[in-house]
Amino acid sequence: MNKQALEAKLDELKSDYVRIQSDMDKLEYVRGRVSSAEEQLIRLEKEIAEIRERLDEA
């Protein structure tokens, strides 16, 4: 991937992260199950870190 594609992917991942975090806040408010959302956030954090590393190398 080139630098622009990596930056676009990073923006997409950040957007997903914010959306899922908001969903998780809503679930916590209504005492819903948040474990799935937490797992998704952890996965996204890893992907964001990987993309940032690749951007640093580029």
mmJSON file of the N, C-alpha and C atoms, coordinates in Angstrom:
{"data_MODEL":{"atom_site":{
"group_PDB":["ATOM","ATOM","ATOM","ATOM","ATOM","ATOM","ATOM","ATOM","ATOM","ATOM","ATOM","ATOM","ATOM","ATOM","ATOM","ATOM","ATOM","ATOM","ATOM","ATOM","ATOM","ATOM","ATOM","ATOM","ATOM","ATOM","ATOM","ATOM","ATOM","ATOM","ATOM","ATOM","ATOM","ATOM","ATOM","ATOM","ATOM","ATOM","ATOM","ATOM","ATOM","ATOM","ATOM","ATOM","ATOM","ATOM","ATOM","ATOM","ATOM","ATOM","ATOM","ATOM","ATOM","ATOM","ATOM","ATOM","ATOM","ATOM","ATOM","ATOM","ATOM","ATOM","ATOM","ATOM","ATOM","ATOM","ATOM","ATOM","ATOM","ATOM","ATOM","ATOM","ATOM","ATOM","ATOM","ATOM","ATOM","ATOM","ATOM","ATOM","ATOM","ATOM","ATOM","ATOM","ATOM","ATOM","ATOM","ATOM","ATOM","ATOM","ATOM","ATOM","ATOM","ATOM","ATOM","ATOM","ATOM","ATOM","ATOM","ATOM","ATOM","ATOM","ATOM","ATOM","ATOM","ATOM","ATOM","ATOM","ATOM","ATOM","ATOM","ATOM","ATOM","ATOM","ATOM","ATOM","ATOM","ATOM","ATOM","ATOM","ATOM","ATOM","ATOM","ATOM","ATOM","ATOM","ATOM","ATOM","ATOM","ATOM","ATOM","ATOM","ATOM","ATOM","ATOM","ATOM","ATOM","ATOM","ATOM","ATOM","ATOM","ATOM","ATOM","ATOM","ATOM","ATOM","ATOM","ATOM","ATOM","ATOM","ATOM","ATOM","ATOM","ATOM","ATOM","ATOM","ATOM","ATOM","ATOM","ATOM","ATOM","ATOM","ATOM","ATOM","ATOM","ATOM","ATOM","ATOM","ATOM","ATOM","ATOM","ATOM","ATOM","ATOM"],
"id":[1,2,3,4,5,6,7,8,9,10,11,12,13,14,15,16,17,18,19,20,21,22,23,24,25,26,27,28,29,30,31,32,33,34,35,36,37,38,39,40,41,42,43,44,45,46,47,48,49,50,51,52,53,54,55,56,57,58,59,60,61,62,63,64,65,66,67,68,69,70,71,72,73,74,75,76,77,78,79,80,81,82,83,84,85,86,87,88,89,90,91,92,93,94,95,96,97,98,99,100,101,102,103,104,105,106,107,108,109,110,111,112,113,114,115,116,117,118,119,120,121,122,123,124,125,126,127,128,129,130,131,132,133,134,135,136,137,138,139,140,141,142,143,144,145,146,147,148,149,150,151,152,153,154,155,156,157,158,159,160,161,162,163,164,165,166,167,168,169,170,171,172,173,174],
"type_symbol":["N","C","C","N","C","C","N","C","C","N","C","C","N","C","C","N","C","C","N","C","C","N","C","C","N","C","C","N","C","C","N","C","C","N","C","C","N","C","C","N","C","C","N","C","C","N","C","C","N","C","C","N","C","C","N","C","C","N","C","C","N","C","C","N","C","C","N","C","C","N","C","C","N","C","C","N","C","C","N","C","C","N","C","C","N","C","C","N","C","C","N","C","C","N","C","C","N","C","C","N","C","C","N","C","C","N","C","C","N","C","C","N","C","C","N","C","C","N","C","C","N","C","C","N","C","C","N","C","C","N","C","C","N","C","C","N","C","C","N","C","C","N","C","C","N","C","C","N","C","C","N","C","C","N","C","C","N","C","C","N","C","C","N","C","C","N","C","C","N","C","C","N","C","C"],
"label_atom_id":["N","CA","C","N","CA","C","N","CA","C","N","CA","C","N","CA","C","N","CA","C","N","CA","C","N","CA","C","N","CA","C","N","CA","C","N","CA","C","N","CA","C","N","CA","C","N","CA","C","N","CA","C","N","CA","C","N","CA","C","N","CA","C","N","CA","C","N","CA","C","N","CA","C","N","CA","C","N","CA","C","N","CA","C","N","CA","C","N","CA","C","N","CA","C","N","CA","C","N","CA","C","N","CA","C","N","CA","C","N","CA","C","N","CA","C","N","CA","C","N","CA","C","N","CA","C","N","CA","C","N","CA","C","N","CA","C","N","CA","C","N","CA","C","N","CA","C","N","CA","C","N","CA","C","N","CA","C","N","CA","C","N","CA","C","N","CA","C","N","CA","C","N","CA","C","N","CA","C","N","CA","C","N","CA","C","N","CA","C","N","CA","C","N","CA","C","N","CA","C","N","CA","C"],
"label_alt_id":[null,null,null,null,null,null,null,null,null,null,null,null,null,null,null,null,null,null,null,null,null,null,null,null,null,null,null,null,null,null,null,null,null,null,null,null,null,null,null,null,null,null,null,null,null,null,null,null,null,null,null,null,null,null,null,null,null,null,null,null,null,null,null,null,null,null,null,null,null,null,null,null,null,null,null,null,null,null,null,null,null,null,null,null,null,null,null,null,null,null,null,null,null,null,null,null,null,null,null,null,null,null,null,null,null,null,null,null,null,null,null,null,null,null,null,null,null,null,null,null,null,null,null,null,null,null,null,null,null,null,null,null,null,null,null,null,null,null,null,null,null,null,null,null,null,null,null,null,null,null,null,null,null,null,null,null,null,null,null,null,null,null,null,null,null,null,null,null,null,null,null,null,null,null],
"label_comp_id":["MET","MET","MET","ASN","ASN","ASN","LYS","LYS","LYS","GLN","GLN","GLN","ALA","ALA","ALA","LEU","LEU","LEU","GLU","GLU","GLU","ALA","ALA","ALA","LYS","LYS","LYS","LEU","LEU","LEU","ASP","ASP","ASP","GLU","GLU","GLU","LEU","LEU","LEU","LYS","LYS","LYS","SER","SER","SER","ASP","ASP","ASP","TYR","TYR","TYR","VAL","VAL","VAL","ARG","ARG","ARG","ILE","ILE","ILE","GLN","GLN","GLN","SER","SER","SER","ASP","ASP","ASP","MET","MET","MET","ASP","ASP","ASP","LYS","LYS","LYS","LEU","LEU","LEU","GLU","GLU","GLU","TYR","TYR","TYR","VAL","VAL","VAL","ARG","ARG","ARG","GLY","GLY","GLY","ARG","ARG","ARG","VAL","VAL","VAL","SER","SER","SER","SER","SER","SER","ALA","ALA","ALA","GLU","GLU","GLU","GLU","GLU","GLU","GLN","GLN","GLN","LEU","LEU","LEU","ILE","ILE","ILE","ARG","ARG","ARG","LEU","LEU","LEU","GLU","GLU","GLU","LYS","LYS","LYS","GLU","GLU","GLU","ILE","ILE","ILE","ALA","ALA","ALA","GLU","GLU","GLU","ILE","ILE","ILE","ARG","ARG","ARG","GLU","GLU","GLU","ARG","ARG","ARG","LEU","LEU","LEU","ASP","ASP","ASP","GLU","GLU","GLU","ALA","ALA","ALA"],
"label_asym_id":["A","A","A","A","A","A","A","A","A","A","A","A","A","A","A","A","A","A","A","A","A","A","A","A","A","A","A","A","A","A","A","A","A","A","A","A","A","A","A","A","A","A","A","A","A","A","A","A","A","A","A","A","A","A","A","A","A","A","A","A","A","A","A","A","A","A","A","A","A","A","A","A","A","A","A","A","A","A","A","A","A","A","A","A","A","A","A","A","A","A","A","A","A","A","A","A","A","A","A","A","A","A","A","A","A","A","A","A","A","A","A","A","A","A","A","A","A","A","A","A","A","A","A","A","A","A","A","A","A","A","A","A","A","A","A","A","A","A","A","A","A","A","A","A","A","A","A","A","A","A","A","A","A","A","A","A","A","A","A","A","A","A","A","A","A","A","A","A","A","A","A","A","A","A"],
"label_entity_id":["1","1","1","1","1","1","1","1","1","1","1","1","1","1","1","1","1","1","1","1","1","1","1","1","1","1","1","1","1","1","1","1","1","1","1","1","1","1","1","1","1","1","1","1","1","1","1","1","1","1","1","1","1","1","1","1","1","1","1","1","1","1","1","1","1","1","1","1","1","1","1","1","1","1","1","1","1","1","1","1","1","1","1","1","1","1","1","1","1","1","1","1","1","1","1","1","1","1","1","1","1","1","1","1","1","1","1","1","1","1","1","1","1","1","1","1","1","1","1","1","1","1","1","1","1","1","1","1","1","1","1","1","1","1","1","1","1","1","1","1","1","1","1","1","1","1","1","1","1","1","1","1","1","1","1","1","1","1","1","1","1","1","1","1","1","1","1","1","1","1","1","1","1","1"],
"label_seq_id":[1,1,1,2,2,2,3,3,3,4,4,4,5,5,5,6,6,6,7,7,7,8,8,8,9,9,9,10,10,10,11,11,11,12,12,12,13,13,13,14,14,14,15,15,15,16,16,16,17,17,17,18,18,18,19,19,19,20,20,20,21,21,21,22,22,22,23,23,23,24,24,24,25,25,25,26,26,26,27,27,27,28,28,28,29,29,29,30,30,30,31,31,31,32,32,32,33,33,33,34,34,34,35,35,35,36,36,36,37,37,37,38,38,38,39,39,39,40,40,40,41,41,41,42,42,42,43,43,43,44,44,44,45,45,45,46,46,46,47,47,47,48,48,48,49,49,49,50,50,50,51,51,51,52,52,52,53,53,53,54,54,54,55,55,55,56,56,56,57,57,57,58,58,58],
"pdbx_PDB_ins_code":[null,null,null,null,null,null,null,null,null,null,null,null,null,null,null,null,null,null,null,null,null,null,null,null,null,null,null,null,null,null,null,null,null,null,null,null,null,null,null,null,null,null,null,null,null,null,null,null,null,null,null,null,null,null,null,null,null,null,null,null,null,null,null,null,null,null,null,null,null,null,null,null,null,null,null,null,null,null,null,null,null,null,null,null,null,null,null,null,null,null,null,null,null,null,null,null,null,null,null,null,null,null,null,null,null,null,null,null,null,null,null,null,null,null,null,null,null,null,null,null,null,null,null,null,null,null,null,null,null,null,null,null,null,null,null,null,null,null,null,null,null,null,null,null,null,null,null,null,null,null,null,null,null,null,null,null,null,null,null,null,null,null,null,null,null,null,null,null,null,null,null,null,null,null],
"Cartn_x":[0.838,0.0,0.886,0.422,1.156,0.723,1.395,1.149,-0.297,-0.859,-2.234,-3.227,-2.999,-3.891,-3.806,-2.594,-2.422,-3.128,-3.01,-3.676,-5.197,-5.696,-7.136,-7.603,-6.83,-7.17,-7.145,-6.164,-6.067,-7.285,-7.704,-8.902,-10.138,-10.237,-11.373,-11.386,-10.213,-10.12,-10.46,-9.982,-10.287,-11.787,-12.414,-13.849,-14.605,-14.192,-14.801,-14.624,-13.437,-13.136,-14.083,-14.244,-15.124,-16.566,-17.005,-18.376,-18.604,-17.674,-17.824,-17.748,-16.875,-16.767,-18.082,-18.698,-19.99,-21.053,-21.047,-21.997,-21.793,-20.525,-20.222,-20.709,-20.556,-21.056,-22.566,-23.26,-24.717,-25.073,-24.334,-24.585,-24.347,-23.287,-23.005,-24.136,-24.661,-25.729,-26.975,-27.279,-28.463,-28.11,-26.894,-26.384,-26.413,-26.008,-25.914,-24.55,-24.409,-23.15,-22.143,-21.01,-20.023,-18.777,-18.696,-17.484,-17.169,-18.174,-17.943,-17.381,-17.933,-17.447,-16.018,-15.701,-14.345,-13.359,-13.742,-12.88,-12.64,-13.681,-13.538,-12.607,-12.716,-11.841,-10.381,-10.142,-8.778,-8.214,-9.029,-8.586,-8.274,-9.127,-8.904,-7.652,-7.411,-6.205,-4.953,-4.962,-3.818,-3.651,-4.762,-4.697,-4.197,-4.676,-4.231,-2.73,-2.246,-0.809,-0.002,-0.492,0.206,0.271,-0.833,-0.863,0.082,0.103,1.014,2.464,2.8,4.16,4.511,3.588,3.825,3.982,3.218,3.348,4.71,5.181,6.492,7.607,7.422,8.428,8.404,7.244,7.105,7.727],
"Cartn_y":[-1.181,0.0,1.249,2.241,3.495,4.322,5.452,6.272,6.773,7.183,7.68,6.584,5.39,4.272,3.921,3.978,3.693,4.747,6.011,7.075,6.944,6.553,6.346,5.188,4.11,2.959,3.348,4.161,4.615,5.454,6.34,7.146,6.272,5.257,4.329,3.574,3.099,2.364,3.258,4.491,5.43,5.695,5.845,6.075,4.883,3.682,2.469,2.397,2.763,2.72,3.636,4.854,5.817,5.316,4.765,4.256,3.117,2.18,1.03,1.47,2.427,2.931,3.586,4.321,4.938,3.868,2.843,1.737,1.056,0.897,0.247,1.094,2.405,3.291,3.137,3.032,2.844,1.507,0.465,-0.855,-0.842,-0.174,-0.089,0.64,1.665,2.459,1.612,0.724,-0.125,-1.493,-1.599,-2.829,-4.011,-3.725,-4.78,-5.443,-6.428,-7.17,-6.39,-6.044,-5.227,-6.006,-7.264,-8.036,-8.091,-8.217,-8.257,-6.926,-5.835,-4.511,-4.307,-4.782,-4.663,-5.421,-6.614,-7.407,-6.686,-6.073,-5.326,-4.133,-3.446,-2.307,-2.743,-3.856,-4.38,-4.717,-5.353,-5.699,-4.441,-3.437,-2.185,-1.468,-1.504,-0.879,-1.512,-2.829,-3.529,-3.141,-3.085,-2.708,-1.276,-0.379,1.019,1.096,0.364,0.354,-0.166,-1.219,-1.777,-0.772,-0.096,0.893,2.044,2.487,3.575,3.168,1.915,1.419,1.446,1.001,0.988,2.4,3.351,4.743,5.309,4.952,5.405,4.882,3.658,3.054,3.683,4.2,4.751,6.132],
"Cartn_z":[0.0,0.0,0.0,-0.723,-0.695,0.522,0.711,1.897,1.956,0.822,0.81,1.187,0.679,0.994,2.479,3.04,4.463,5.312,4.914,5.661,5.575,4.412,4.257,5.131,5.165,6.0,7.474,7.864,9.246,9.626,8.741,8.996,9.151,8.314,8.377,9.707,10.122,11.382,12.57,12.539,13.623,13.7,12.554,12.508,13.092,12.698,13.242,14.758,15.217,16.648,17.421,16.944,17.615,17.62,16.502,16.408,17.4,17.449,18.345,19.801,20.081,21.441,21.873,20.975,21.263,21.504,20.661,20.843,22.194,22.575,23.83,25.009,24.903,25.957,26.121,25.003,25.054,25.7,25.336,25.922,27.427,27.859,29.292,30.018,29.38,29.986,30.251,29.31,29.47,30.054,30.556,31.163,30.196,28.959,27.952,27.985,27.155,27.086,26.238,26.808,26.112,25.702,26.014,25.743,24.249,23.417,21.973,21.482,21.974,21.586,22.074,23.267,23.789,22.911,22.473,21.593,20.276,19.73,18.485,18.673,19.802,20.07,20.179,20.824,20.948,19.577,18.74,17.39,16.586,16.697,15.978,16.471,17.776,18.317,17.719,17.575,16.977,15.51,14.784,13.369,13.201,14.054,13.991,14.252,15.226,15.533,14.349,13.695,12.539,11.388,11.139,10.061,10.379,11.62,12.016,11.827,12.168,11.958,10.471,9.645,8.2,7.663,8.2,7.78,8.187,9.367,9.823,8.922,8.432,7.542,6.157,5.755,4.4,4.286],
"occupancy":[1.0,1.0,1.0,1.0,1.0,1.0,1.0,1.0,1.0,1.0,1.0,1.0,1.0,1.0,1.0,1.0,1.0,1.0,1.0,1.0,1.0,1.0,1.0,1.0,1.0,1.0,1.0,1.0,1.0,1.0,1.0,1.0,1.0,1.0,1.0,1.0,1.0,1.0,1.0,1.0,1.0,1.0,1.0,1.0,1.0,1.0,1.0,1.0,1.0,1.0,1.0,1.0,1.0,1.0,1.0,1.0,1.0,1.0,1.0,1.0,1.0,1.0,1.0,1.0,1.0,1.0,1.0,1.0,1.0,1.0,1.0,1.0,1.0,1.0,1.0,1.0,1.0,1.0,1.0,1.0,1.0,1.0,1.0,1.0,1.0,1.0,1.0,1.0,1.0,1.0,1.0,1.0,1.0,1.0,1.0,1.0,1.0,1.0,1.0,1.0,1.0,1.0,1.0,1.0,1.0,1.0,1.0,1.0,1.0,1.0,1.0,1.0,1.0,1.0,1.0,1.0,1.0,1.0,1.0,1.0,1.0,1.0,1.0,1.0,1.0,1.0,1.0,1.0,1.0,1.0,1.0,1.0,1.0,1.0,1.0,1.0,1.0,1.0,1.0,1.0,1.0,1.0,1.0,1.0,1.0,1.0,1.0,1.0,1.0,1.0,1.0,1.0,1.0,1.0,1.0,1.0,1.0,1.0,1.0,1.0,1.0,1.0,1.0,1.0,1.0,1.0,1.0,1.0,1.0,1.0,1.0,1.0,1.0,1.0],
"B_iso_or_equiv":[0.0,0.0,0.0,0.0,0.0,0.0,0.0,0.0,0.0,0.0,0.0,0.0,0.0,0.0,0.0,0.0,0.0,0.0,0.0,0.0,0.0,0.0,0.0,0.0,0.0,0.0,0.0,0.0,0.0,0.0,0.0,0.0,0.0,0.0,0.0,0.0,0.0,0.0,0.0,0.0,0.0,0.0,0.0,0.0,0.0,0.0,0.0,0.0,0.0,0.0,0.0,0.0,0.0,0.0,0.0,0.0,0.0,0.0,0.0,0.0,0.0,0.0,0.0,0.0,0.0,0.0,0.0,0.0,0.0,0.0,0.0,0.0,0.0,0.0,0.0,0.0,0.0,0.0,0.0,0.0,0.0,0.0,0.0,0.0,0.0,0.0,0.0,0.0,0.0,0.0,0.0,0.0,0.0,0.0,0.0,0.0,0.0,0.0,0.0,0.0,0.0,0.0,0.0,0.0,0.0,0.0,0.0,0.0,0.0,0.0,0.0,0.0,0.0,0.0,0.0,0.0,0.0,0.0,0.0,0.0,0.0,0.0,0.0,0.0,0.0,0.0,0.0,0.0,0.0,0.0,0.0,0.0,0.0,0.0,0.0,0.0,0.0,0.0,0.0,0.0,0.0,0.0,0.0,0.0,0.0,0.0,0.0,0.0,0.0,0.0,0.0,0.0,0.0,0.0,0.0,0.0,0.0,0.0,0.0,0.0,0.0,0.0,0.0,0.0,0.0,0.0,0.0,0.0,0.0,0.0,0.0,0.0,0.0,0.0],
"pdbx_formal_charge":[null,null,null,null,null,null,null,null,null,null,null,null,null,null,null,null,null,null,null,null,null,null,null,null,null,null,null,null,null,null,null,null,null,null,null,null,null,null,null,null,null,null,null,null,null,null,null,null,null,null,null,null,null,null,null,null,null,null,null,null,null,null,null,null,null,null,null,null,null,null,null,null,null,null,null,null,null,null,null,null,null,null,null,null,null,null,null,null,null,null,null,null,null,null,null,null,null,null,null,null,null,null,null,null,null,null,null,null,null,null,null,null,null,null,null,null,null,null,null,null,null,null,null,null,null,null,null,null,null,null,null,null,null,null,null,null,null,null,null,null,null,null,null,null,null,null,null,null,null,null,null,null,null,null,null,null,null,null,null,null,null,null,null,null,null,null,null,null,null,null,null,null,null,null],
"auth_seq_id":[1,1,1,2,2,2,3,3,3,4,4,4,5,5,5,6,6,6,7,7,7,8,8,8,9,9,9,10,10,10,11,11,11,12,12,12,13,13,13,14,14,14,15,15,15,16,16,16,17,17,17,18,18,18,19,19,19,20,20,20,21,21,21,22,22,22,23,23,23,24,24,24,25,25,25,26,26,26,27,27,27,28,28,28,29,29,29,30,30,30,31,31,31,32,32,32,33,33,33,34,34,34,35,35,35,36,36,36,37,37,37,38,38,38,39,39,39,40,40,40,41,41,41,42,42,42,43,43,43,44,44,44,45,45,45,46,46,46,47,47,47,48,48,48,49,49,49,50,50,50,51,51,51,52,52,52,53,53,53,54,54,54,55,55,55,56,56,56,57,57,57,58,58,58],
"auth_comp_id":["MET","MET","MET","ASN","ASN","ASN","LYS","LYS","LYS","GLN","GLN","GLN","ALA","ALA","ALA","LEU","LEU","LEU","GLU","GLU","GLU","ALA","ALA","ALA","LYS","LYS","LYS","LEU","LEU","LEU","ASP","ASP","ASP","GLU","GLU","GLU","LEU","LEU","LEU","LYS","LYS","LYS","SER","SER","SER","ASP","ASP","ASP","TYR","TYR","TYR","VAL","VAL","VAL","ARG","ARG","ARG","ILE","ILE","ILE","GLN","GLN","GLN","SER","SER","SER","ASP","ASP","ASP","MET","MET","MET","ASP","ASP","ASP","LYS","LYS","LYS","LEU","LEU","LEU","GLU","GLU","GLU","TYR","TYR","TYR","VAL","VAL","VAL","ARG","ARG","ARG","GLY","GLY","GLY","ARG","ARG","ARG","VAL","VAL","VAL","SER","SER","SER","SER","SER","SER","ALA","ALA","ALA","GLU","GLU","GLU","GLU","GLU","GLU","GLN","GLN","GLN","LEU","LEU","LEU","ILE","ILE","ILE","ARG","ARG","ARG","LEU","LEU","LEU","GLU","GLU","GLU","LYS","LYS","LYS","GLU","GLU","GLU","ILE","ILE","ILE","ALA","ALA","ALA","GLU","GLU","GLU","ILE","ILE","ILE","ARG","ARG","ARG","GLU","GLU","GLU","ARG","ARG","ARG","LEU","LEU","LEU","ASP","ASP","ASP","GLU","GLU","GLU","ALA","ALA","ALA"],
"auth_asym_id":["A","A","A","A","A","A","A","A","A","A","A","A","A","A","A","A","A","A","A","A","A","A","A","A","A","A","A","A","A","A","A","A","A","A","A","A","A","A","A","A","A","A","A","A","A","A","A","A","A","A","A","A","A","A","A","A","A","A","A","A","A","A","A","A","A","A","A","A","A","A","A","A","A","A","A","A","A","A","A","A","A","A","A","A","A","A","A","A","A","A","A","A","A","A","A","A","A","A","A","A","A","A","A","A","A","A","A","A","A","A","A","A","A","A","A","A","A","A","A","A","A","A","A","A","A","A","A","A","A","A","A","A","A","A","A","A","A","A","A","A","A","A","A","A","A","A","A","A","A","A","A","A","A","A","A","A","A","A","A","A","A","A","A","A","A","A","A","A","A","A","A","A","A","A"],
"auth_atom_id":["N","CA","C","N","CA","C","N","CA","C","N","CA","C","N","CA","C","N","CA","C","N","CA","C","N","CA","C","N","CA","C","N","CA","C","N","CA","C","N","CA","C","N","CA","C","N","CA","C","N","CA","C","N","CA","C","N","CA","C","N","CA","C","N","CA","C","N","CA","C","N","CA","C","N","CA","C","N","CA","C","N","CA","C","N","CA","C","N","CA","C","N","CA","C","N","CA","C","N","CA","C","N","CA","C","N","CA","C","N","CA","C","N","CA","C","N","CA","C","N","CA","C","N","CA","C","N","CA","C","N","CA","C","N","CA","C","N","CA","C","N","CA","C","N","CA","C","N","CA","C","N","CA","C","N","CA","C","N","CA","C","N","CA","C","N","CA","C","N","CA","C","N","CA","C","N","CA","C","N","CA","C","N","CA","C","N","CA","C","N","CA","C","N","CA","C","N","CA","C","N","CA","C"],
"pdbx_PDB_model_num":[1,1,1,1,1,1,1,1,1,1,1,1,1,1,1,1,1,1,1,1,1,1,1,1,1,1,1,1,1,1,1,1,1,1,1,1,1,1,1,1,1,1,1,1,1,1,1,1,1,1,1,1,1,1,1,1,1,1,1,1,1,1,1,1,1,1,1,1,1,1,1,1,1,1,1,1,1,1,1,1,1,1,1,1,1,1,1,1,1,1,1,1,1,1,1,1,1,1,1,1,1,1,1,1,1,1,1,1,1,1,1,1,1,1,1,1,1,1,1,1,1,1,1,1,1,1,1,1,1,1,1,1,1,1,1,1,1,1,1,1,1,1,1,1,1,1,1,1,1,1,1,1,1,1,1,1,1,1,1,1,1,1,1,1,1,1,1,1,1,1,1,1,1,1]
}}}
